[in-house]
Amino acid sequence: MKSEFVDRTFDADYIYFDILFLCIWILFLIARKKKLALLWSLIGLIVYYIVDYGIWYSWQGTRRTNCFVNPALLMFWVSSTPGVVHPAWVVMMFELTFLKETDNNRSSGTKIQISGDSDADSSNGVVAEKQPLSSEERTRQRILWTILFFSVQTIPAFMQKGFDWDNRTCKIGRHMGGNRWKMLLSLVIGYGYLCWRRIKVKDLVKLFLIGFIGEGIFEFAFYISGIRTGKIDVLLFDSAIEMNLGIPWMFLLWRWMLKKDQRPYYDEQYCVLKWLNSFKCWVTCSKNKRKKSSSSKPTSSDSEEVQLNNNQNNIDIEEQSSSNDELSNYTSSNSD
C-alpha cells in the first residue's frame, strides 16, 4: 500500500465536546467501580502520549499540527480519548468474554465480580454474596458498554456541526510513510505468538473482533462526520489493523494480572511450560533412577561392616567352642 497523509480537520468546538464526553466515560467507570479499567486507562494515556507526542511528533516528525493550541497540549488531548476510552473498553470486553469461573466459586455459587457493582448492604454493613453472571447478563453488559463507547466516540464529532461557539479550525495529521507493511508484520507477529501459545481459533476471532469494533467505531465517527476524508479501503485497513496491533499483548498482560485460578487458559496448557515441565520431570526421574541403582549396590563401607560382623561372629564361635571343651573336660574329670 502506497504512502499517504492521514489527517483530521475540525473546529475548536469538537475539542470541548470531546473532553466533556471523555469525562462522562470516566465518571461511569468510577460509578461502576471499574478499578482495573481505570488502571488500564491511565496506562493507555501514558503510552499513547509517548507514541503520539514523543515518537511521532518530536522524534520522527511524522505528526503534523496546525492549531491554535500548544502542540504538547494538543497531542495530550489527541492521546486522551483513544488512550483512556479504548483500553478500558477492551479490558471490560476481555472480562465479559474470557474471565473464567473458578472451581471454588463454581461449587459455592459465587463468582469473581466483573460487573463492578457494590453488593454491600448499607443497613447492616454485610457484604452480600457475589452471584455469577449468566451468559445473558454478560451479553447485556457487553452491549451497554459498547453503546456508551460508541456514544462517547461519535456524538462529539456530530455536535460540533450544530454549535458555533468557537469556529477556529484545527488540522492534525500523520504521514504514514512505509508504516503499513510494518503494521501488517506486527499484526502477524502478535497473533502468531498467540497461536504458538495455543489460543483457540474461536478465541483469536473474538480478540480480533474486539479490536476491529473498537477501532472501527473510532474511524467511523471521523469519516461520517467529515472530520477525516479518504477512501473506504483506508478506513477498513485502519479499523482492522491499528487497535489489533496491541490486542494480543493487552490480552496476555491482562491475563497475567489475574489470579491463576481466574485466568483463561491455564499455564499448563501453554506449550513452553509443558516442555519445561516435561524436562523437569525427566530430570527428576533420572535422579530417582540413579538413586535406586546406587542404593541396590553395596558400598565399600557396607562391605567393611559386613566383614567386621563376620569376624566378630567367628570369634564368638571360637570362644563358644573353647568353653564347651573346658566344660567337657571338667565333666570327665569329675566322673573319674
C-alpha positions, 0 to 999 in steps of 0.5 A: 500500500502506497504512502499517504497523509492521514489527517483530521480537520475540525473546529475548536468546538469538537475539542470541548465536546470531546473532553466533556464526553471523555469525562462522562466515560470516566465518571461511569467507570468510577460509578461502576467501580471499574478499578482495573479499567481505570488502571488500564486507562491511565496506562493507555494515556501514558503510552499513547502520549509517548507514541503520539507526542514523543515518537511521532511528533518530536522524534520522527516528525511524522505528526503534523499540527496546525492549531491554535493550541500548544502542540504538547497540549494538543497531542495530550488531548489527541492521546486522551480519548483513544488512550483512556476510552479504548483500553478500558473498553477492551479490558471490560470486553476481555472480562465479559468474554474470557474471565473464567469461573473458578472451581471454588466459586463454581461449587459455592455459587459465587463468582469473581465480580466483573460487573463492578457493582457494590453488593454491600448492604448499607443497613447492616454493613454485610457484604452480600454474596457475589452471584455469577453472571449468566451468559445473558447478563454478560451479553447485556453488559457487553452491549451497554458498554459498547453503546456508551463507547460508541456514544462517547466516540461519535456524538462529539464529532456530530455536535460540533456541526450544530454549535458555533461557539468557537469556529477556529479550525484545527488540522492534525495529521500523520504521514504514514510513510512505509508504516503499513507493511510494518503494521501488517508484520506486527499484526502477524507477529502478535497473533502468531505468538498467540497461536504458538501459545495455543489460543483457540481459533474461536478465541483469536476471532473474538480478540480480533473482533474486539479490536476491529469494533473498537477501532472501527467505531473510532474511524467511523465517527471521523469519516461520517462526520467529515472530520477525516476524508479518504477512501473506504479501503483506508478506513477498513485497513485502519479499523482492522489493523491499528487497535489489533496491533496491541490486542494480543499483548493487552490480552496476555498482560491482562491475563497475567494480572489475574489470579491463576485460578481466574485466568483463561487458559491455564499455564499448563496448557501453554506449550513452553511450560509443558516442555519445561515441565516435561524436562523437569520431570525427566530430570527428576526421574533420572535422579530417582533412577540413579538413586535406586541403582546406587542404593541396590549396590553395596558400598565399600563401607557396607562391605567393611561392616559386613566383614567386621560382623563376620569376624566378630561372629567367628570369634564368638564361635571360637570362644563358644567352642573353647568353653564347651571343651573346658566344660567337657573336660571338667565333666570327665574329670569329675566322673573319674 
